[in-house]
Amino acid sequence: MGASRPFIETGHDLQPVLAQYWWVLFLRGALAVAFGIITLAWPNPSLAVILVFVATWFFVDGVVGLLQSFTSAQRWPHILDGSLSITAAAVVIFYPGIAGLALTLTIAFWLIAKGMAQVLIAFRFGGTHTAAWLLGVVGVASAAFGTFLAHDPADALGTMKLIAGFAVLLGLSFVALGWWFER
């Protein structure tokens, strides 16, 4: 393992795999954008509706992450990524009586964990693809936004607008990644 390419194992190149499955990144991005737009367009739903939106987003994102592990030479980052999302969805589904603060903290910790996983995946590229920097930036932004939410979890509905806006930006980033790998 070279000093300039941490987490890289020789013989395992993610670029061809992600280029072949570019549509998975595109789909994850489109789902995040849809979640964000629906949440922004419907600003005052009940907490139950917000819980369904969030749990669905987490679960679908987790399933797609786990599916990516079947197409990757390096499976553990995708398994970690998908498992974190499905676990967060389970928390939201199995504890529906959680208050807005708990929901905000669940989303915050999910964003922090996913952000760290995305940074690890970006390091996995080790500069082998020009889009690796975008995945790293998305990971850092996700972890930073999660840290912001955990540090100051305001009221759930107000925070949901921030989360929805971030979901749109995150989704657009994944759409761009999918498009980049498709080229």
N, C-alpha and C positions, 0 to 999 in steps of 0.2 A: 504494500500500500504506500503510495507516494505521498509526500508531505503536502503537495499542492492539490491532491484529490482525496480528501477524507471520505470514508465510508464507501470507497469504490473497490470492488473486487474485479480483478481482471477476468475477462470473458463474459461479463454480464453488462450488457448495454441496454438501458431502458429506452433509448430513443427509437429503435425500430418497433418495439412493442407499443409505445405510446403513439407512434405514427400510425400503426395499424388500427389501434383502438382510440383514435382521436375523438370519436363520437361519444365516448364515455365521459370525457372531460366536458364536451359540449353539452351533453345531457345534464350533468351535475350543475353546470352553470345555468342552463335554462330553468331547471327546477328552483334554484335559489332566486333567480330573477322573478319567476312566477310567484314564489312565496312573498318576496319583498313587495311586488306590485299589488298583490291581493291585500296584503296587510296595510299598505299605505292607502289603497283605495277604500278600504273598509276600516276606518280609524277607530271606531268605538264598538267593536264586537264584545261579547261577554268573554270572561276569562276562559270559559269552557271552549269557545271557538278558537281562541288564541292557543290553548293547549293542544287542540286537534291540529291546527296549522303547524305548530312547532314540532309536535311528535311525528307528524307525517314527514316533514322536511328532514328531521334527524334520521328517521327510519329509512326513507328512500335513499338518502345520501349514504347511510351505512351499508345498505345492500349493494349499492353501486360500488362502494369502496371495496367490499368483500369480493365482488365479481372481478374487480381489477386485479385482485391477488391471484386469480387463476390464469391471468394473461401475462404476469410479470415474472421475470427471472428472480427478482428480489421480492418475496411475498410479504415479509414481516411488516414493512411500513404500511402497506395497504390493509393488512389484517388489523393492525393497530388502529388505523384511521377508521375503518368500517366498524370495528368493535366499539370504539369510543362513541360513535354516532348512534349505534343501536342501543348501547347502554344508556345514553342520555334520553333516547326515545322511550325506553322502558321506564326510566324514572318518571318521566312526564305522564306516561300512560297508567302505570300502576299506582301512582300517587296523585290522582287528579285533584285532590283537595288542597294541593300546595298553593300557598299564597303567591302573590306577584313577586315578592322578594325572593322566594325560593326558585321560582321560574327564571327570574333574571340571573340568579347565581348559577343555576343549571346551564343556562345559555352561555354565561361567562366562562365557566370551567370547560364547557364543550369547545368554545372558541380557542381558549388557551391550549388545550390538548391537541386540537386539530391543527392549530397554527404551528405548534412544535413538530407535529408529524409531517406537515407540508414542508417545513424547513429541512427536515431530515431527507425527505424525498428529493428536494432541490439539490442538497449536497450530494445525493446519490448520483445525480447527473454529472457532477464534477466538471462543469463547463462543456459537456459534450453536445449541448443543444442551446441555441440562442434563447429559447423560452425558459430555460432553467431559472434565470434571474427573476422572471415574472412569478413563478411558483414560489420562490423564496420571499419575494416582496409580499405576496398574498399571505404566506404563512406568518411573516412578521406582523403584518397588519392585523391578521386574525387574532394572534396572541396579544397584541397591544390593545385591540378593542375589547377583548375578553378581560384583560387586566383592568381596563377603564371601567367596565361594567361591574366587576367584582369589587373594585375600590369604592365606587359610589353608585350602588344600585338604587336608582330613583324609583318612582312609582312605575308599576308594570306597563301600563298603557303608554305612558310617555316614553319609556325605554323601548317599547316595541316599535315605535316609529324610528328610533335610532337603529335598532336591530334590523328592521325592514330595509332601511336605506343602505345599511352595510351589506345586507343580503343581496341587494341589487348590484352593488359594486363588486362584491365577491363573485356573484354569478357572471357578471360581464367579464371578469378576469378569467374565469374558467372557460367561458365561451371563446375568449381570445386565445387561451392556451390550446383548446381543441382545434381552433382554426389554424394556429401556428403549426401544430403537429400534423395536421391534415396536409399542409403544403409540403 
